[in-house]
Amino acid sequence: MNYTIDRSGVAPLVEISLGSGETALIQAGSMVYRCGDVELNARLNTNKGGIVGAIAKSATSGESMFITEISSPRGSGTITIAPCVMGEILELEVGQRQYRLNDGSFLAMDSSVTYNMKRQSVGRAVFGGQGGFFVMETTGQGTLLASCFGAIKKITLDGSAPMTFDNGHVVAWDASLDYKVGLQGGVLSSIKTGEGIVNTFTGSGDIYVQTLSLARMAAMMGVGAA
């Protein structure tokens, strides 16, 4: 995927250039403008289960039933996309490392990168905001772009000790890491401290966190998080 990120404004834009016959995948509804030979086609946002699987995933995660495939079948063209939240864009090289993404974080990826919607345990789905019953897990090789709310920070675990994160700040993590989802210090402590759902990661690998939380901002504004 040949792309450039324009960070000159208050929010970044990504321009993707397509040669003849090239394809890529982008977040549904992320297009700002396009030029030349660029076609957009909707694909079901699931790898299994067809329309039923896509509906089930959408109902349990809040994500779109569709993902958009962009292509340039006859010539070349460019398309500019933007994330739905203001913040940095995370660039991940998929291949030697595979990743899991929090719901709503996906922005774009090479067509050579594939993904599975990995079903979570009931406990993780109920207590965690990470994709409801599903999280996106990458396979294949190529570039993946994820959108972040605010700034992005990479934290590396060396396997020596677990580390706990607020659920709303987690964007992506190495698929090799294990994690548990729960309440910070139990129900009463969680209410008193205002720290609700947390993820505790163990193992060796990278975790990418965002400085802002949509859930926290929505709570401050008195509205439900999208």
C-alpha positions as CSV (number, residue, x, y, z in Angstrom):
1,M,0.0,0.0,0.0
2,N,1.6,3.2,-1.2
3,Y,0.4,6.0,1.2
4,T,1.5,9.3,2.7
5,I,0.2,10.8,6.0
6,D,-0.5,14.5,6.0
7,R,0.0,15.8,9.5
8,S,0.0,19.5,8.6
9,G,-3.5,20.2,9.9
10,V,-5.2,19.8,13.2
11,A,-6.1,16.2,12.2
12,P,-4.2,13.8,9.9
13,L,-5.2,12.7,6.5
14,V,-4.0,9.6,4.6
15,E,-3.6,9.6,0.8
16,I,-3.4,6.2,-0.7
17,S,-2.1,5.8,-4.3
18,L,-3.3,2.8,-6.3
19,G,-1.7,1.5,-9.5
20,S,-3.5,-0.6,-12.1
21,G,-4.9,-3.7,-10.5
22,E,-4.0,-2.8,-6.9
23,T,-6.4,-3.0,-4.0
24,A,-6.5,-2.1,-0.3
25,L,-9.0,-2.1,2.5
26,I,-10.2,1.0,4.4
27,Q,-12.6,1.7,7.2
28,A,-16.2,2.1,6.0
29,G,-17.1,5.8,5.6
30,S,-13.6,7.1,5.9
31,M,-13.2,8.6,2.4
32,V,-12.7,12.3,2.2
33,Y,-12.1,12.6,-1.6
34,R,-10.7,10.6,-4.5
35,C,-9.2,11.2,-7.9
36,G,-8.6,9.1,-11.0
37,D,-9.5,5.4,-11.4
38,V,-10.7,4.4,-7.9
39,E,-13.6,2.1,-7.2
40,L,-15.1,1.5,-3.8
41,N,-16.9,-1.8,-3.0
42,A,-18.4,-2.9,0.3
43,R,-17.4,-6.3,1.8
44,L,-18.8,-8.0,4.7
45,N,-16.7,-7.3,7.8
46,T,-16.3,-10.9,8.8
47,N,-14.2,-13.9,7.7
48,K,-16.8,-16.5,8.6
49,G,-20.5,-16.8,8.7
50,G,-21.5,-14.6,5.7
51,I,-24.2,-12.1,6.3
52,V,-25.3,-13.7,9.5
53,G,-21.8,-13.5,10.9
54,A,-21.5,-9.9,9.9
55,I,-24.8,-9.0,11.5
56,A,-23.8,-10.8,14.7
57,K,-20.5,-9.0,14.8
58,S,-22.1,-5.6,14.2
59,A,-24.7,-6.2,16.9
60,T,-22.1,-7.4,19.5
61,S,-19.3,-4.9,18.8
62,G,-21.0,-1.8,17.4
63,E,-18.8,-1.8,14.3
64,S,-20.0,-1.6,10.8
65,M,-21.2,-4.7,9.1
66,F,-19.0,-3.7,6.1
67,I,-15.4,-2.9,5.3
68,T,-14.6,-1.0,2.1
69,E,-12.3,-2.4,-0.6
70,I,-10.7,0.2,-2.8
71,S,-9.3,-0.7,-6.2
72,S,-8.0,0.7,-9.5
73,P,-8.9,-1.9,-12.1
74,R,-8.2,0.1,-15.3
75,G,-5.5,2.7,-14.5
76,S,-4.3,4.6,-11.4
77,G,-5.8,6.9,-8.8
78,T,-5.6,8.3,-5.3
79,I,-8.0,8.3,-2.4
80,T,-7.7,10.4,0.8
81,I,-9.2,9.0,4.0
82,A,-9.5,10.3,7.5
83,P,-10.2,8.6,10.9
84,C,-13.4,9.3,12.7
85,V,-11.6,10.7,15.8
86,M,-8.9,13.3,16.2
87,G,-5.5,12.0,17.0
88,E,-2.4,10.2,15.7
89,I,-2.3,7.4,13.1
90,L,-0.5,4.3,14.2
91,E,1.5,2.5,11.5
92,L,2.0,-1.3,12.1
93,E,4.1,-3.7,9.9
94,V,2.3,-7.0,10.0
95,G,4.2,-10.2,9.2
96,Q,6.8,-11.3,11.7
97,R,4.4,-9.8,14.3
98,Q,0.7,-10.1,14.3
99,Y,-1.7,-7.8,16.2
100,R,-5.1,-7.5,17.8
101,L,-7.0,-4.3,17.5
102,N,-9.5,-2.7,19.7
103,D,-12.9,-2.0,18.1
104,G,-13.1,1.1,16.1
105,S,-9.3,1.4,15.7
106,F,-8.9,0.0,12.2
107,L,-8.4,2.6,9.4
108,A,-6.7,0.9,6.4
109,M,-4.4,-2.0,5.4
110,D,-2.8,-3.7,2.5
111,S,-4.8,-6.3,0.7
112,S,-2.0,-8.7,1.5
113,V,-3.0,-8.4,5.2
114,T,-5.9,-10.5,6.1
115,Y,-7.7,-10.7,9.4
116,N,-9.9,-12.9,11.6
117,M,-12.6,-11.6,13.8
118,K,-11.6,-13.5,16.9
119,R,-14.3,-14.4,19.3
120,Q,-13.7,-13.5,22.9
121,S,-14.8,-15.3,26.0
122,V,-18.1,-14.2,27.5
123,G,-16.2,-12.6,30.5
124,R,-14.0,-10.5,28.2
125,A,-16.9,-9.5,26.0
126,V,-19.2,-8.4,28.8
127,F,-16.6,-6.6,30.9
128,G,-14.3,-5.3,28.2
129,G,-15.0,-2.7,25.5
130,Q,-12.6,-4.4,23.1
131,G,-14.8,-5.3,20.2
132,G,-17.6,-6.9,22.3
133,F,-17.6,-10.6,21.5
134,F,-14.9,-10.0,18.8
135,V,-11.5,-8.4,18.3
136,M,-9.7,-8.0,15.0
137,E,-6.6,-10.3,14.7
138,T,-4.3,-9.8,11.8
139,T,-2.7,-12.5,9.6
140,G,-0.6,-12.2,6.4
141,Q,2.0,-9.5,5.7
142,G,1.9,-5.8,4.9
143,T,1.0,-2.5,6.4
144,L,-1.9,-1.7,8.7
145,L,-3.0,1.8,9.8
146,A,-4.9,2.3,13.1
147,S,-6.6,5.5,14.3
148,C,-6.0,6.8,17.8
149,F,-7.9,9.3,19.9
150,G,-5.1,11.7,21.0
151,A,-1.5,10.8,21.0
152,I,-0.1,7.2,20.8
153,K,2.5,5.6,23.1
154,K,4.2,2.2,22.7
155,I,4.8,0.2,25.8
156,T,7.0,-2.9,25.7
157,L,6.5,-5.8,28.1
158,D,9.5,-8.0,28.6
159,G,7.7,-10.9,30.3
160,S,9.0,-10.1,33.8
161,A,5.8,-8.8,35.2
162,P,2.1,-8.2,34.2
163,M,1.0,-4.6,33.4
164,T,-2.5,-3.2,33.8
165,F,-4.2,-0.7,31.4
166,D,-7.4,1.2,31.4
167,N,-9.5,-0.5,28.8
168,G,-10.5,2.7,27.0
169,H,-6.9,3.6,26.2
170,V,-5.8,0.3,24.6
171,V,-5.6,0.5,20.8
172,A,-3.6,-2.5,19.6
173,W,-1.3,-5.2,21.0
174,D,0.9,-8.1,20.0
175,A,-1.3,-11.1,19.4
176,S,1.2,-13.2,21.3
177,L,0.3,-11.4,24.6
178,D,-2.3,-12.8,26.9
179,Y,-4.7,-10.5,28.7
180,K,-7.4,-10.6,31.3
181,V,-10.3,-8.1,31.6
182,G,-11.8,-7.1,34.9
183,L,-12.7,-4.2,37.3
184,Q,-10.0,-2.2,39.0
185,G,-9.9,-3.4,42.6
186,G,-13.4,-4.8,42.6
187,V,-16.8,-3.1,42.2
188,L,-16.6,-0.8,45.2
189,S,-13.0,0.3,44.6
190,S,-13.9,0.8,40.9
191,I,-16.8,3.2,41.8
192,K,-14.7,5.2,44.3
193,T,-11.6,5.6,42.1
194,G,-13.5,6.1,38.8
195,E,-11.2,3.5,37.2
196,G,-13.6,1.0,35.7
197,I,-12.6,-1.7,33.2
198,V,-9.0,-2.6,33.0
199,N,-6.9,-5.0,31.0
200,T,-4.0,-6.9,32.5
201,F,-1.4,-8.1,29.9
202,T,1.2,-10.8,30.5
203,G,4.1,-12.0,28.3
204,S,6.5,-10.3,25.9
205,G,5.4,-7.8,23.3
206,D,4.2,-4.3,22.5
207,I,1.0,-2.6,23.6
208,Y,-0.1,0.7,22.0
209,V,-2.2,3.1,24.1
210,Q,-4.0,6.3,23.2
211,T,-3.9,9.3,25.5
212,L,-7.6,10.0,25.3
213,S,-10.6,7.8,26.0
214,L,-13.9,8.0,24.0
215,A,-15.8,6.4,26.8
216,R,-14.5,8.9,29.4
217,M,-15.2,11.9,27.1
218,A,-18.7,10.6,26.4
219,A,-19.4,10.2,30.1
220,M,-18.2,13.8,30.8
221,M,-20.5,15.0,28.0
222,G,-23.4,12.9,29.4
223,V,-23.8,10.9,26.2
224,G,-23.3,7.2,25.3
225,A,-20.0,6.2,23.6
226,A,-20.5,5.3,19.9
